[in-house]
Amino acid sequence: MRPNQETLLWAAKLAMTNQYLTYTEAGEGLPVVLLHGFCETKELWDGFLEPLSKICRVILMDLPGFGENQELEGPITIADMAEMVYATITHMGIEHCMLIGHSMGGYVALAFTEKFPSRVKGLGLFHSTAYSDSIEKKQARDKTIEFIERYGTEEFVEEFVPPLFFEGRRKDFKDEIRRIVEMGKKAPKGSVIESIRAMRDRKDRSKVLEKCQCPILFIVGKNDIAIPFQGSQGQYSMPSYSTIHILNNTGHMGMIEWKEETLFMVDQFIQRIKKFYI
């Protein structure tokens, strides 16, 4: 699929301002792009970089407004974020890749797959969903924006991060929780608010799962309060080819709560793609 006009405009804008999305990479071979979630950075995936670099070219990318990228100064959509990921990997000379996204990163990966299906060899959704927000979820996001506008990003992150981990194991991950909190505190206020609006207003992309011609990996937290298991399980039967891992006693942060186990799941998924689809 050739880039559309909107993509070319994004690429031209990024090129003129030298503002391609920031990334870290290691390894060779099949490009695998890992996208972080809301109020995170590419550092979320640091523990995956070295192990996966032994079997593929791993790219950890900061989404717009986060990490080393500039603060978002105006409205942005999930589709815009996908366009910017596309423009960046195109600038890197990458024609085909696997995409693995956590939460909001999964929304971006789905939008990317919708726009450029022939470019995607495999899709991984880490605690994410193709469904759009419910009315209740949209209202909750509006309240979150009001809270941040009143109290700021730092106070929001202090309350937001701990519940993302399974309640019964939070004491075991106190250091990791603090690391994610500090990561989120660095996010500019404008980026946080505009990203919430982008998630709130994103469209349902269930059809992307139904039409997708590449294998899809789902990693699911049974106790996830951000993407509740009961409300998202209908999507797992939509793709023609999918692998589903449901993690018990797990919240929204499986890559931390069960690092070795989820790393193995991702490793095996990449190996299958390399063997049968490349």
Secondary structure per residue as TSV (DSSP state, phi and psi in degrees):
chain	resnum	aa	ss	phi	psi
A	1	M	-	360.0	129.0
A	2	R	-	-77.8	148.0
A	3	P	-	-59.4	138.9
A	4	N	-	-82.1	176.1
A	5	Q	H	-62.5	-37.9
A	6	E	H	-62.4	-41.8
A	7	T	H	-63.0	-43.1
A	8	L	H	-64.0	-35.8
A	9	L	H	-66.7	-42.2
A	10	W	H	-61.3	-46.3
A	11	A	H	-61.5	-41.6
A	12	A	H	-65.5	-41.6
A	13	K	H	-63.5	-44.8
A	14	L	H	-64.7	-39.5
A	15	A	H	-66.2	-42.2
A	16	M	H	-65.0	-34.6
A	17	T	H	-98.8	2.4
A	18	N	T	54.6	40.9
A	19	Q	-	-117.5	41.2
A	20	Y	-	-61.0	153.5
A	21	L	-	-62.7	143.2
A	22	T	-	-78.3	149.5
A	23	Y	E	-156.2	163.2
A	24	T	E	-124.8	140.1
A	25	E	E	-139.8	158.4
A	26	A	E	-158.7	153.4
A	27	G	-	89.1	178.7
A	28	E	-	-136.3	164.7
A	29	G	S	100.2	-143.6
A	30	L	S	-57.8	122.3
A	31	P	E	-71.8	129.7
A	32	V	E	-124.5	113.4
A	33	V	E	-98.5	121.7
A	34	L	E	-103.9	124.8
A	35	L	E	-112.8	128.6
A	36	H	-	-78.9	174.5
A	37	G	-	-98.5	-168.3
A	38	F	T	-62.6	134.7
A	39	C	T	60.4	26.7
A	40	E	-	-120.4	179.2
A	41	T	-	-136.6	177.7
A	42	K	G	-59.5	-19.6
A	43	E	G	-64.3	-16.9
A	44	L	G	-53.3	-35.5
A	45	W	G	-97.0	11.8
A	46	D	H	-53.4	-38.1
A	47	G	H	-71.0	-12.6
A	48	F	H	-94.9	-18.2
A	49	L	H	-62.3	-57.3
A	50	E	H	-66.1	-46.4
A	51	P	H	-61.5	-44.5
A	52	L	H	-73.3	-23.9
A	53	S	T	-65.0	-13.0
A	54	K	T	-76.7	-18.1
A	55	I	T	-122.2	-8.4
A	56	C	S	-162.6	177.4
A	57	R	E	-91.6	107.0
A	58	V	E	-94.4	132.2
A	59	I	E	-126.0	115.5
A	60	L	E	-97.4	119.4
A	61	M	E	-119.1	134.8
A	62	D	-	-78.5	127.4
A	63	L	-	-74.7	160.5
A	64	P	T	-51.8	130.4
A	65	G	T	89.4	-8.6
A	66	F	S	-120.3	165.3
A	67	G	T	62.9	-126.9
A	68	E	T	-90.4	3.1
A	69	N	S	-81.3	161.1
A	70	Q	-	-70.5	153.4
A	71	E	-	-61.8	142.3
A	72	L	-	-71.4	128.0
A	73	E	-	-106.9	0.2
A	74	G	S	-163.1	-178.5
A	75	P	-	-58.7	146.2
A	76	I	-	-145.1	151.9
A	77	T	-	-113.4	165.9
A	78	I	H	-61.7	-36.8
A	79	A	H	-64.5	-37.7
A	80	D	H	-60.0	-43.8
A	81	M	H	-60.4	-42.3
A	82	A	H	-62.3	-40.0
A	83	E	H	-61.2	-39.2
A	84	M	H	-71.1	-35.5
A	85	V	H	-63.0	-44.2
A	86	Y	H	-61.7	-45.8
A	87	A	H	-61.1	-37.7
A	88	T	H	-70.0	-46.0
A	89	I	H	-70.7	-29.1
A	90	T	H	-65.2	-41.7
A	91	H	H	-59.9	-30.1
A	92	M	T	-81.4	-4.0
A	93	G	T	84.8	18.4
A	94	I	-	-95.1	125.2
A	95	E	-	-97.6	-37.0
A	96	H	-	-133.2	149.3
A	97	C	E	-158.7	169.5
A	98	M	E	-100.7	146.5
A	99	L	E	-121.8	129.8
A	100	I	E	-129.1	120.1
A	101	G	E	-126.4	138.1
A	102	H	E	-95.3	122.5
A	103	S	T	54.5	-111.7
A	104	M	H	-58.5	-34.2
A	105	G	H	-62.4	-31.5
A	106	G	H	-68.4	-37.4
A	107	Y	H	-59.8	-42.1
A	108	V	H	-66.9	-41.9
A	109	A	H	-62.0	-38.8
A	110	L	H	-65.6	-42.6
A	111	A	H	-64.2	-38.3
A	112	F	H	-62.0	-46.5
A	113	T	H	-64.2	-35.1
A	114	E	H	-64.3	-43.1
A	115	K	H	-79.5	-35.4
A	116	F	-	-132.3	59.5
A	117	P	G	-58.7	-34.2
A	118	S	G	-72.4	-12.6
A	119	R	G	-87.9	-12.4
A	120	V	E	-103.7	120.3
A	121	K	E	-90.6	-22.6
A	122	G	E	-165.2	149.4
A	123	L	E	-130.0	126.6
A	124	G	E	-117.2	127.3
A	125	L	E	-113.9	109.0
A	126	F	E	-98.5	103.0
A	127	H	S	51.9	57.5
A	128	S	-	-142.0	176.4
A	129	T	-	-151.3	150.4
A	130	A	S	-87.1	-12.4
A	131	Y	S	-74.2	151.1
A	132	S	-	-80.4	171.2
A	133	D	-	-68.6	142.5
A	134	S	-	-73.8	168.8
A	135	I	H	-58.3	-42.5
A	136	E	H	-63.6	-39.8
A	137	K	H	-67.7	-39.8
A	138	K	H	-61.2	-42.7
A	139	Q	H	-64.1	-38.6
A	140	A	H	-64.7	-38.4
A	141	R	H	-65.8	-39.2
A	142	D	H	-61.4	-40.3
A	143	K	H	-66.4	-34.9
A	144	T	H	-64.6	-42.6
A	145	I	H	-60.1	-44.2
A	146	E	H	-60.5	-41.2
A	147	F	H	-62.3	-46.5
A	148	I	H	-65.4	-41.1
A	149	E	H	-62.5	-30.9
A	150	R	H	-87.4	-42.8
A	151	Y	H	-111.3	-15.6
A	152	G	-	97.9	168.3
A	153	T	H	-70.2	-41.0
A	154	E	H	-62.3	-45.1
A	155	E	H	-66.4	-36.4
A	156	F	H	-61.6	-47.8
A	157	V	H	-63.3	-37.2
A	158	E	H	-58.9	-35.5
A	159	E	H	-86.7	-29.4
A	160	F	H	-77.1	-41.2
A	161	V	S	-73.1	-51.0
A	162	P	G	-52.2	-43.5
A	163	P	G	-66.1	-10.2
A	164	L	G	-70.7	-18.5
A	165	F	S	-96.2	148.0
A	166	F	-	-57.8	128.0
A	167	E	G	-55.2	-38.7
A	168	G	G	-71.4	-7.9
A	169	R	G	-128.3	11.6
A	170	R	G	-62.1	-35.1
A	171	K	G	-63.0	-31.1
A	172	D	G	-70.8	-20.7
A	173	F	G	-118.1	27.8
A	174	K	H	-60.2	-37.5
A	175	D	H	-68.8	-41.6
A	176	E	H	-67.2	-38.4
A	177	I	H	-62.3	-43.6
A	178	R	H	-62.4	-38.5
A	179	R	H	-63.1	-43.3
A	180	I	H	-68.7	-36.9
A	181	V	H	-60.6	-48.3
A	182	E	H	-64.5	-35.3
A	183	M	H	-61.2	-45.5
A	184	G	H	-68.3	-33.1
A	185	K	H	-63.5	-24.1
A	186	K	T	-79.2	-11.8
A	187	A	S	-70.8	129.6
A	188	P	-	-62.7	144.7
A	189	K	H	-56.5	-43.9
A	190	G	H	-61.6	-39.6
A	191	S	H	-66.3	-40.8
A	192	V	H	-63.8	-47.4
A	193	I	H	-67.1	-44.8
A	194	E	H	-67.3	-31.6
A	195	S	H	-69.5	-37.5
A	196	I	H	-62.1	-43.7
A	197	R	H	-63.5	-38.3
A	198	A	H	-64.3	-42.3
A	199	M	H	-67.0	-42.1
A	200	R	H	-58.8	-40.2
A	201	D	H	-96.6	2.7
A	202	R	-	-66.6	151.2
A	203	K	-	-88.2	164.5
A	204	D	-	-69.9	131.1
A	205	R	-	-120.8	33.8
A	206	S	H	-60.0	-36.1
A	207	K	H	-63.2	-27.1
A	208	V	H	-63.7	-41.3
A	209	L	H	-65.9	-40.4
A	210	E	H	-67.1	-36.8
A	211	K	H	-91.6	-13.9
A	212	C	-	-60.0	130.2
A	213	Q	-	-94.8	-5.7
A	214	C	S	-102.9	158.7
A	215	P	-	-64.5	149.0
A	216	I	E	-126.8	135.7
A	217	L	E	-109.6	126.9
A	218	F	E	-111.2	127.2
A	219	I	E	-118.4	121.5
A	220	V	E	-125.7	136.9
A	221	G	E	-95.8	121.7
A	222	K	T	-63.5	-25.9
A	223	N	T	-113.7	27.0
A	224	D	-	-73.1	121.2
A	225	I	S	-89.8	-17.4
A	226	A	S	-82.6	-42.1
A	227	I	S	-123.7	81.9
A	228	P	-	-56.8	135.0
A	229	F	H	-57.9	-46.7
A	230	Q	H	-61.8	-33.0
A	231	G	H	-86.5	-11.2
A	232	S	H	-115.2	-7.1
A	233	Q	G	-68.7	-19.9
A	234	G	G	-61.6	-25.4
A	235	Q	G	-74.3	-18.8
A	236	Y	G	-69.8	-22.1
A	237	S	G	-94.9	0.8
A	238	M	S	-73.6	-43.6
A	239	P	S	-70.9	156.3
A	240	S	S	-69.7	-33.1
A	241	Y	S	-138.9	114.9
A	242	S	E	-145.7	155.2
A	243	T	E	-122.2	128.3
A	244	I	E	-120.5	127.0
A	245	H	E	-118.8	119.8
A	246	I	E	-107.7	119.6
A	247	L	E	-100.1	118.1
A	248	N	T	-74.6	156.7
A	249	N	T	50.8	44.1
A	250	T	-	-137.4	135.6
A	251	G	-	-93.2	-126.7
A	252	H	S	-99.7	0.5
A	253	M	-	-124.9	52.8
A	254	G	H	-57.9	-31.6
A	255	M	H	-66.8	-15.1
A	256	I	H	-106.8	-45.4
A	257	E	H	-64.2	-33.6
A	258	W	T	-136.7	64.0
A	259	K	H	-58.1	-54.4
A	260	E	H	-63.5	-39.8
A	261	E	H	-67.3	-45.7
A	262	T	H	-72.2	-32.7
A	263	L	H	-61.2	-41.5
A	264	F	H	-63.0	-41.6
A	265	M	H	-60.6	-45.0
A	266	V	H	-67.5	-42.4
A	267	D	H	-57.0	-48.1
A	268	Q	H	-65.7	-36.6
A	269	F	H	-64.0	-44.8
A	270	I	H	-62.7	-42.1
A	271	Q	H	-61.0	-39.5
A	272	R	H	-67.0	-40.6
A	273	I	H	-62.8	-45.0
A	274	K	H	-61.5	-38.1
A	275	K	H	-74.8	-40.2
A	276	F	H	-109.6	-17.2
A	277	Y	T	-123.7	-0.3
A	278	I	-	-104.5	360.0
